Amino acid sequence: VKFDFFAAESLATIKLDAACRQVVRHKIAVANPLMQPARFTGSTSESFFRFSPETLEVPPRSEKTMELIYRPLEEGEGEAEVTLKSPELGTYPYTVNWWWRIP
């Protein structure tokens, strides 16, 4: 039996719209179907995004949330990639479309 493995495509597009200098949070639910704990760590293609907590441990057969957080300092818009990685469960990529405006 031959197996072909491919990198996962974006699981969802997260749309973030914010006024400059305001903190915006977006919750991402992560589930662990395993019978052992699973750890998730967030990474981003843009330095102005961060995750809270930076690393999350999800107990067996349960679900928790991580927050994607940003605070825009100037006007702009664009697209970024954010990823949750778990040694136990793999990579979960997301696309973020962001728009920041002056209030």
C-alpha positions in Angstrom: 0.0 0.0 0.0 1.4 3.4 -1.0 0.6 6.5 1.0 0.9 10.1 -0.2 1.1 12.8 2.4 0.4 16.5 1.7 0.7 19.6 3.9 -2.6 20.7 5.2 -4.2 23.7 3.5 -5.8 26.5 5.5 -8.6 25.2 7.8 -10.4 28.5 7.9 -10.1 32.2 7.2 -10.2 34.5 10.2 -11.3 38.0 9.5 -10.1 40.7 11.8 -11.2 44.3 11.7 -10.0 46.8 14.3 -9.4 50.4 15.1 -5.7 51.3 15.6 -4.4 50.9 19.2 -7.3 48.7 20.2 -6.7 45.1 21.3 -8.6 42.4 19.3 -8.9 38.8 20.3 -10.1 35.8 18.3 -10.6 32.4 20.0 -9.5 29.2 18.2 -10.9 26.0 19.6 -8.5 23.0 19.7 -9.7 19.5 20.4 -7.7 16.5 21.5 -9.3 13.1 20.6 -6.4 11.2 21.9 -6.1 9.2 25.2 -3.1 11.2 26.2 -2.5 15.0 26.6 -1.7 17.0 23.5 0.4 20.3 23.4 -0.2 23.1 20.9 2.1 26.0 20.1 1.1 29.0 18.0 3.2 30.7 15.4 2.5 33.5 12.9 3.9 34.9 9.7 3.6 38.5 11.1 5.2 39.7 14.3 2.2 41.8 15.4 0.1 38.7 16.1 0.6 36.6 19.2 -1.1 33.7 20.9 -2.3 33.4 24.5 -1.3 31.2 26.0 1.9 30.6 23.9 1.7 26.9 24.5 -1.5 25.1 25.5 -1.9 21.6 26.9 -5.2 19.9 26.1 -6.2 17.0 28.3 -7.2 13.7 26.7 -10.5 13.7 24.9 -11.3 17.3 25.6 -11.2 20.8 24.1 -9.7 24.2 25.0 -9.2 27.5 23.3 -6.2 29.6 22.4 -6.6 33.3 21.6 -5.0 35.1 18.6 -4.3 38.6 19.8 -3.2 41.8 18.1 -3.1 45.5 18.7 -2.6 47.4 15.4 -0.6 50.6 15.7 -1.2 52.0 12.3 -3.6 51.8 9.4 -3.3 48.9 6.9 -4.7 45.7 5.6 -3.3 42.3 4.5 -3.2 38.6 4.9 -1.2 36.5 7.3 -0.7 32.8 8.1 -1.1 31.6 11.7 -0.4 28.0 12.6 -1.1 25.8 15.6 1.4 22.9 15.9 1.1 19.8 18.0 3.8 17.1 18.2 0.9 14.6 18.9 -1.7 15.8 16.3 0.2 17.7 13.6 -0.2 21.2 12.0 -3.3 23.3 11.9 -2.9 26.3 9.5 -5.2 29.3 9.3 -5.4 32.3 7.0 -6.0 35.7 8.7 -7.4 38.6 6.6 -6.8 41.8 8.6 -7.9 45.4 8.3 -6.9 48.2 10.6 -8.3 51.7 10.5 -8.0 55.0 12.3 -11.1 55.5 14.5 
